Amino acid sequence: MVYSRLLFIKKASETDSYPPITAVICTKNKLDNLKSNLPSILSQNYDGLYIFLVDDFSDADTCRYIKELQQKERYLIYHEVMTNIDGKKQALIEGFVKTETQWILLTDDDCQPHTNKWAKSMISEANRSESSIVLGYSPYRTDDTLLSRWIHFEAWITGVQYLSYAAAGLPYMGVGRNIMYNKGTVKPEHIASHLDLSSGDDDLTVNAVANKKNTTINISKESFVWTSPPDSYSAYLDQKRRHYSVSHRYKRSHKIAISAYTLSQVGYYGLLIILMCTAYWKIALGTYLIRLLIVMSISSGLYKKMLSQNSIWSFPIMDILQAFYYVFFSFALFIPNNKKW
């Protein structure tokens, strides 16, 4: 099983080579996020880390806060976006152009590194593997609500998928909350090539540029970046619709690989429900229990490795919900989405 390979990946040892890095953060009217999360990025244990805040036409309060913070933080750089285009790609392009370091570490204003060694961990993995793209992992925080537990699970299974396929030599996406690029490989024109779509600044860029030779993954806990989930079902629906709206631009081989998993998940539970209503229900139940035992044994290790906050005993329910999730979003994609960045 391709996902089990993540269990055997070890973190990269720290090296003596720590080149300058710029952490690029695009923000738009998220003053509360900046106040909550920026201190953990500014306090990274990395001497050559510059923080580049790209302000995408925020209000005056955001601008004032950043400029006041600049007086205290000499490695904090501020840039106001020159062209107002829907989505954050224009902000990201200008951030790429304005940064002076070869390495760019991307995250968002609602993100917080798990440790103060986030930057060191990412560059250590790049040095170890001699790669120019490092795909990181970004789990969601949870509370006691079903929505947050589900979002946490869905981000976990998505992470398992794209990280596993990348480890197998088929990188097809990454998340802009935690990813590192070398500007020799990922250039502004790669982002501009899909500027006609408001979403997809991270996964479409990786899908177009990444390959088994230039891409590696980092699932060391030191490299994780936590983020806050959408706080309502409508906000979650908007987020997922934006994500799925760009999947038609993926390479054919990537679409086949992703579709195979989706179809197998939906097809398995669809067939299971049918068989449970027939004389073969005992066979169906037996195969379900065997599959569940195998999948849960692998998932239990991945829950621990990827700091899942869900109980492994909730996995059977989440696994079933995932099949319904795929069916639902096949229809939800046709619902208009007018939300802007």
LUMPA-671077 format. One record per residue (C-alpha): residue number from 0; residue in one letter; x, y negated, z negated. Coordinates in nm, 4 decimals. Example, Ala and Ser with C-alpha at 12.3 -4.5 7.8 and 13.67 -1.06 7.14 Angstrom:
// residues 2
> 0,a,1.2300,0.4500,-0.7800
> 1,s,1.3670,0.1060,-0.7140
This chain:
// residues 341
> 0,m,0.0000,0.0000,0.0000
> 1,v,0.1491,-0.3296,0.1130
> 2,y,0.0429,-0.5167,-0.2031
> 3,s,0.2346,-0.2900,-0.4396
> 4,r,0.5678,-0.4181,-0.3069
> 5,l,0.5200,-0.7336,-0.5158
> 6,l,0.5613,-0.5246,-0.8295
> 7,f,0.9243,-0.4542,-0.7443
> 8,i,1.0367,-0.8027,-0.6455
> 9,k,1.2699,-0.9568,-0.9021
> 10,k,1.3426,-1.3228,-0.9601
> 11,a,1.6493,-1.4782,-0.8035
> 12,s,1.9446,-1.5477,-1.0291
> 13,e,2.0399,-1.9110,-1.0771
> 14,t,2.3225,-2.0236,-0.8527
> 15,d,2.5830,-2.2990,-0.8637
> 16,s,2.4417,-2.4699,-0.5560
> 17,y,2.1708,-2.7223,-0.6371
> 18,p,2.1336,-2.9635,-0.3456
> 19,p,1.9136,-3.2733,-0.3719
> 20,i,1.5417,-3.1998,-0.3411
> 21,t,1.2447,-3.4297,-0.2940
> 22,a,0.9127,-3.3267,-0.4456
> 23,v,0.6481,-3.4831,-0.2210
> 24,i,0.3073,-3.5468,-0.3775
> 25,c,0.0256,-3.6985,-0.1723
> 26,t,-0.2388,-3.8717,-0.3806
> 27,k,-0.5618,-4.0581,-0.3198
> 28,n,-0.7536,-4.2189,-0.6074
> 29,k,-0.6507,-3.9525,-0.8592
> 30,l,-0.5134,-4.1673,-1.1401
> 31,d,-0.6224,-3.9251,-1.4136
> 32,n,-0.4467,-3.6385,-1.2365
> 33,l,-0.1243,-3.8360,-1.2089
> 34,k,-0.1294,-3.9289,-1.5774
> 35,s,-0.1895,-3.5662,-1.6780
> 36,n,0.0483,-3.3852,-1.4460
> 37,l,0.3219,-3.6182,-1.3295
> 38,p,0.5191,-3.6078,-1.6600
> 39,s,0.5775,-3.2314,-1.6214
> 40,i,0.7230,-3.2882,-1.2742
> 41,l,0.9355,-3.5822,-1.3820
> 42,s,1.0761,-3.3708,-1.6667
> 43,q,1.2057,-3.0918,-1.4434
> 44,n,1.5499,-2.9625,-1.5384
> 45,y,1.7097,-3.0601,-1.2067
> 46,d,1.9562,-3.3456,-1.1723
> 47,g,1.9023,-3.4031,-0.8012
> 48,l,1.5223,-3.3960,-0.7932
> 49,y,1.3489,-3.7017,-0.6482
> 50,i,0.9734,-3.7472,-0.6909
> 51,f,0.8150,-3.9043,-0.3830
> 52,l,0.4577,-4.0234,-0.4371
> 53,v,0.2743,-4.0874,-0.1114
> 54,d,-0.0238,-4.3117,-0.1840
> 55,d,-0.2968,-4.2567,0.0753
> 56,f,-0.4932,-4.5816,0.0393
> 57,s,-0.5723,-4.5461,-0.3308
> 58,d,-0.7304,-4.8208,-0.5366
> 59,a,-0.5316,-5.0935,-0.7110
> 60,d,-0.5229,-4.9136,-1.0478
> 61,t,-0.3374,-4.6161,-0.9002
> 62,c,-0.0872,-4.8413,-0.7271
> 63,r,-0.0312,-5.0422,-1.0447
> 64,y,0.0270,-4.7307,-1.2558
> 65,i,0.2834,-4.5861,-1.0148
> 66,k,0.4755,-4.9114,-0.9856
> 67,e,0.4854,-4.9497,-1.3637
> 68,l,0.6126,-4.5933,-1.3949
> 69,q,0.8839,-4.6687,-1.1416
> 70,q,1.0371,-4.9149,-1.3844
> 71,k,1.1095,-4.6243,-1.6221
> 72,e,1.1838,-4.3415,-1.3767
> 73,r,1.4761,-4.4086,-1.1444
> 74,y,1.4118,-4.0908,-0.9412
> 75,l,1.0505,-4.1858,-0.8686
> 76,i,0.9913,-4.3161,-0.5163
> 77,y,0.6668,-4.4757,-0.3997
> 78,h,0.5317,-4.5045,-0.0475
> 79,e,0.2000,-4.6446,0.0740
> 80,v,0.0608,-4.4715,0.3821
> 81,m,0.0509,-4.6974,0.6856
> 82,t,-0.2254,-4.5286,0.8873
> 83,n,-0.5609,-4.4299,0.7361
> 84,i,-0.6627,-4.0932,0.8842
> 85,d,-0.9052,-3.8430,0.7322
> 86,g,-0.7249,-3.5637,0.5481
> 87,k,-0.3791,-3.5811,0.3942
> 88,k,-0.1747,-3.4813,0.6988
> 89,q,-0.0831,-3.8385,0.7902
> 90,a,0.0364,-3.8951,0.4334
> 91,l,0.2377,-3.5750,0.4503
> 92,i,0.3923,-3.6678,0.7852
> 93,e,0.5021,-4.0069,0.6547
> 94,g,0.6380,-3.8381,0.3439
> 95,f,0.8489,-3.6065,0.5606
> 96,v,0.9781,-3.8962,0.7672
> 97,k,1.0644,-4.1184,0.4692
> 98,t,1.2374,-3.8587,0.2507
> 99,e,1.6160,-3.8478,0.2771
> 100,t,1.6892,-3.5020,0.1375
> 101,q,1.7071,-3.1857,0.3473
> 102,w,1.4828,-2.9913,0.1090
> 103,i,1.1200,-3.0851,0.0433
> 104,l,0.9160,-2.9322,-0.2379
> 105,l,0.5419,-2.9799,-0.2016
> 106,t,0.2739,-2.9922,-0.4681
> 107,d,-0.0465,-3.1867,-0.5426
> 108,d,-0.1441,-3.4451,-0.8013
> 109,d,-0.3687,-3.1926,-0.9807
> 110,c,-0.0816,-2.9467,-1.0295
> 111,q,0.1499,-2.8782,-1.3215
> 112,p,0.4598,-2.6531,-1.3116
> 113,h,0.4567,-2.3616,-1.5549
> 114,t,0.8115,-2.4449,-1.6694
> 115,n,1.0720,-2.7162,-1.6303
> 116,k,1.2685,-2.4797,-1.4030
> 117,w,1.0240,-2.4898,-1.1134
> 118,a,1.2618,-2.6729,-0.8776
> 119,k,1.5625,-2.4620,-0.9818
> 120,s,1.3706,-2.1416,-0.9275
> 121,m,1.2575,-2.2393,-0.5792
> 122,i,1.6016,-2.3446,-0.4573
> 123,s,1.7621,-2.0381,-0.6174
> 124,e,1.5343,-1.8144,-0.4122
> 125,a,1.6182,-2.0105,-0.0965
> 126,n,1.9895,-1.9693,-0.1680
> 127,r,1.9578,-1.5982,-0.2452
> 128,s,1.7665,-1.5139,0.0703
> 129,e,1.9236,-1.7816,0.2931
> 130,s,1.5716,-1.8851,0.3925
> 131,s,1.4407,-2.2261,0.4907
> 132,i,1.0801,-2.1722,0.3765
> 133,v,0.9924,-2.0572,0.0247
> 134,l,0.6306,-1.9603,-0.0424
> 135,g,0.5327,-2.0084,-0.4064
> 136,y,0.2268,-1.9160,-0.6100
> 137,s,-0.0261,-2.1479,-0.7716
> 138,p,-0.2795,-1.9918,-1.0114
> 139,y,-0.5924,-2.1719,-1.1267
> 140,r,-0.6606,-2.2498,-1.4900
> 141,t,-0.9696,-2.0853,-1.6331
> 142,d,-1.2324,-2.1418,-1.8965
> 143,d,-1.5259,-1.9258,-2.0065
> 144,t,-1.7447,-1.9975,-1.7039
> 145,l,-1.8066,-1.7388,-1.4343
> 146,l,-1.7141,-1.9921,-1.1659
> 147,s,-1.3665,-2.0604,-1.3035
> 148,r,-1.3041,-1.6878,-1.3616
> 149,w,-1.4059,-1.6141,-1.0063
> 150,i,-1.1932,-1.8959,-0.8585
> 151,h,-0.8974,-1.7692,-1.0610
> 152,f,-0.9507,-1.4172,-0.9242
> 153,e,-1.0030,-1.5319,-0.5670
> 154,a,-0.6817,-1.7381,-0.5769
> 155,w,-0.5019,-1.4361,-0.7246
> 156,i,-0.6126,-1.1961,-0.4505
> 157,t,-0.5338,-1.4589,-0.1845
> 158,g,-0.1870,-1.4997,-0.3370
> 159,v,-0.1350,-1.1238,-0.3446
> 160,q,-0.2271,-1.1072,0.0234
> 161,y,-0.0147,-1.3859,0.1706
> 162,l,0.2835,-1.3131,-0.0549
> 163,s,0.2704,-0.9389,0.0194
> 164,y,0.2490,-0.9883,0.3936
> 165,a,0.5340,-1.2399,0.3817
> 166,a,0.7435,-0.9900,0.1841
> 167,a,0.6648,-0.7362,0.4563
> 168,g,0.7895,-0.9760,0.7249
> 169,l,0.4548,-1.1229,0.8332
> 170,p,0.4164,-1.4660,0.6696
> 171,y,0.0867,-1.6170,0.7799
> 172,m,0.0068,-1.8937,0.5272
> 173,g,0.1178,-2.0774,0.2163
> 174,v,-0.0404,-2.3200,-0.0275
> 175,g,0.0609,-2.6843,-0.0381
> 176,r,0.0430,-2.6782,-0.4168
> 177,n,0.3690,-2.4834,-0.4304
> 178,i,0.5869,-2.4487,-0.1224
> 179,m,0.9356,-2.5587,-0.0206
> 180,y,1.0591,-2.6487,0.3263
> 181,n,1.3947,-2.7233,0.4788
> 182,k,1.3529,-3.0139,0.7194
> 183,g,1.5737,-2.8376,0.9710
> 184,t,1.2950,-2.5822,1.0180
> 185,v,0.9713,-2.7621,0.9339
> 186,k,0.9440,-3.0988,1.1028
> 187,p,0.6793,-3.3750,1.1086
> 188,e,0.5726,-3.2704,1.4579
> 189,h,0.4718,-2.9288,1.3276
> 190,i,0.2184,-3.0963,1.0982
> 191,a,0.1140,-3.3446,1.3674
> 192,s,0.0382,-3.0583,1.6084
> 193,h,-0.2875,-2.9921,1.4222
> 194,l,-0.3645,-3.3503,1.3219
> 195,d,-0.7026,-3.3155,1.4941
> 196,l,-0.8145,-3.1004,1.1995
> 197,s,-0.8519,-3.2671,0.8598
> 198,s,-0.7514,-2.9466,0.6767
> 199,g,-0.4771,-2.6901,0.7216
> 200,d,-0.1718,-2.9020,0.6438
> 201,d,-0.0131,-2.6078,0.4612
> 202,d,-0.1407,-2.2816,0.6097
> 203,l,-0.1376,-2.3920,0.9752
> 204,t,0.2163,-2.5239,0.9414
> 205,v,0.3378,-2.1980,0.7877
> 206,n,0.1397,-1.9962,1.0410
> 207,a,0.3096,-2.1752,1.3293
> 208,v,0.6678,-2.1895,1.2007
> 209,a,0.7302,-1.9101,0.9506
> 210,n,0.8736,-1.5724,1.0438
> 211,k,1.0447,-1.2839,0.8676
> 212,k,1.3904,-1.4386,0.9154
> 213,n,1.3293,-1.7905,0.7844
> 214,t,1.0731,-1.7245,0.5095
> 215,t,1.0892,-1.5781,0.1611
> 216,i,0.8585,-1.5687,-0.1399
> 217,n,0.9004,-1.6624,-0.5048
> 218,i,0.6837,-1.4924,-0.7676
> 219,s,0.9037,-1.5666,-1.0649
> 220,k,0.6917,-1.7067,-1.3487
> 221,e,0.9321,-1.9997,-1.3715
> 222,s,0.8219,-2.1085,-1.0246
> 223,f,0.4441,-2.0982,-1.0799
> 224,v,0.2413,-2.4175,-1.0548
> 225,w,-0.0941,-2.4347,-1.2333
> 226,t,-0.3861,-2.6259,-1.0917
> 227,s,-0.7416,-2.7093,-1.1932
> 228,p,-1.0349,-2.5370,-1.0172
> 229,p,-1.3308,-2.7171,-0.8611
> 230,d,-1.5782,-2.7997,-1.1373
> 231,s,-1.8980,-2.7150,-0.9505
> 232,y,-2.0267,-2.4582,-0.7027
> 233,s,-2.0760,-2.7261,-0.4366
> 234,a,-1.7182,-2.8499,-0.4766
> 235,y,-1.5922,-2.4921,-0.4505
> 236,l,-1.8021,-2.4339,-0.1406
> 237,d,-1.6589,-2.7472,0.0212
> 238,q,-1.3048,-2.6363,-0.0623
> 239,k,-1.3461,-2.2883,0.0849
> 240,r,-1.5245,-2.4192,0.3920
> 241,r,-1.2331,-2.6532,0.4624
> 242,h,-0.9908,-2.3638,0.4268
> 243,y,-1.1790,-2.1236,0.6530
> 244,s,-1.2490,-2.3937,0.9118
> 245,v,-0.8867,-2.3791,1.0323
> 246,s,-0.8427,-1.9999,1.0420
> 247,h,-0.9286,-1.9878,1.4128
> 248,r,-0.5897,-2.1546,1.4772
> 249,y,-0.3980,-1.8644,1.3223
> 250,k,-0.1895,-1.6412,1.5447
> 251,r,-0.3753,-1.3413,1.6865
> 252,s,-0.1683,-1.0881,1.4895
> 253,h,-0.2398,-1.2762,1.1673
> 254,k,-0.6132,-1.2911,1.2344
> 255,i,-0.6166,-0.9175,1.2955
> 256,a,-0.4298,-0.8439,0.9708
> 257,i,-0.6589,-1.0666,0.7643
> 258,s,-0.9754,-0.9424,0.9340
> 259,a,-0.8761,-0.5808,0.8751
> 260,y,-0.8745,-0.6327,0.4994
> 261,t,-1.2019,-0.8264,0.5039
> 262,l,-1.3801,-0.5668,0.7155
> 263,s,-1.2468,-0.2805,0.5062
> 264,q,-1.3706,-0.4470,0.1864
> 265,v,-1.7184,-0.5190,0.3206
> 266,g,-1.7408,-0.1903,0.5100
> 267,y,-1.6349,0.0172,0.2101
> 268,y,-1.8962,-0.1236,-0.0260
> 269,g,-2.1630,-0.1253,0.2433
> 270,l,-2.1044,0.2440,0.3103
> 271,l,-2.0836,0.3177,-0.0633
> 272,i,-2.4265,0.1632,-0.1246
> 273,i,-2.5767,0.3646,0.1608
> 274,l,-2.4256,0.6940,0.0442
> 275,m,-2.5325,0.6338,-0.3162
> 276,c,-2.8908,0.6428,-0.1898
> 277,t,-2.8479,0.9832,-0.0279
> 278,a,-2.7809,1.3409,-0.1348
> 279,y,-2.4088,1.2636,-0.1097
> 280,w,-2.4142,1.0250,-0.4025
> 281,k,-2.1864,1.2450,-0.6165
> 282,i,-1.9177,1.2469,-0.3469
> 283,a,-1.9574,0.8711,-0.3033
> 284,l,-1.9254,0.8114,-0.6769
> 285,g,-1.6200,1.0363,-0.6992
> 286,t,-1.4370,0.8591,-0.4150
> 287,y,-1.5259,0.5229,-0.5707
> 288,l,-1.3751,0.6224,-0.9049
> 289,i,-1.0575,0.7559,-0.7407
> 290,r,-1.0160,0.4373,-0.5379
> 291,l,-1.0839,0.2230,-0.8433
> 292,l,-0.8215,0.4100,-1.0465
> 293,i,-0.5554,0.3565,-0.7783
> 294,v,-0.6400,-0.0084,-0.7129
> 295,m,-0.6656,-0.0978,-1.0817
> 296,s,-0.3308,0.0636,-1.1621
> 297,i,-0.1619,-0.1594,-0.9052
> 298,s,-0.3701,-0.4649,-0.9952
> 299,s,-0.2905,-0.4280,-1.3647
> 300,g,0.0798,-0.4769,-1.2925
> 301,l,0.0091,-0.7670,-1.0590
> 302,y,-0.2184,-0.9305,-1.3169
> 303,k,0.0730,-0.9373,-1.5599
> 304,k,0.3329,-1.0387,-1.3038
> 305,m,0.1209,-1.3254,-1.1723
> 306,l,-0.0103,-1.4430,-1.5126
> 307,s,-0.3749,-1.3662,-1.4457
> 308,q,-0.6014,-1.4950,-1.7212
> 309,n,-0.8756,-1.2480,-1.6325
> 310,s,-0.9089,-0.9147,-1.8082
> 311,i,-0.8198,-0.6155,-1.5917
> 312,w,-1.1506,-0.4628,-1.7061
> 313,s,-1.3331,-0.7345,-1.5148
> 314,f,-1.1655,-0.6210,-1.1940
> 315,p,-1.4409,-0.3761,-1.0824
> 316,i,-1.6974,-0.6557,-1.0957
> 317,m,-1.4702,-0.9056,-0.9186
> 318,d,-1.3866,-0.6491,-0.6523
> 319,i,-1.7549,-0.5983,-0.5715
> 320,l,-1.8206,-0.9728,-0.5773
> 321,q,-1.5398,-1.0163,-0.3275
> 322,a,-1.7306,-0.8123,-0.0682
> 323,f,-2.0373,-1.0344,-0.1135
> 324,y,-1.8099,-1.3402,-0.1008
> 325,y,-1.6819,-1.2410,0.2444
> 326,v,-2.0341,-1.1869,0.3736
> 327,f,-2.1545,-1.5180,0.2299
> 328,f,-1.8714,-1.7238,0.3773
> 329,s,-1.9227,-1.5747,0.7205
> 330,f,-2.2509,-1.7700,0.7136
> 331,a,-2.1381,-2.0661,0.5027
> 332,l,-1.8899,-2.1690,0.7713
> 333,f,-2.1832,-2.2830,0.9849
> 334,i,-2.3019,-2.5310,0.7196
> 335,p,-2.1778,-2.8839,0.8068
> 336,n,-1.9103,-3.0229,0.5798
> 337,n,-1.8888,-3.4015,0.5586
> 338,k,-1.6534,-3.4214,0.2585
> 339,k,-1.3362,-3.6222,0.3183
> 340,w,-0.9964,-3.6279,0.1447
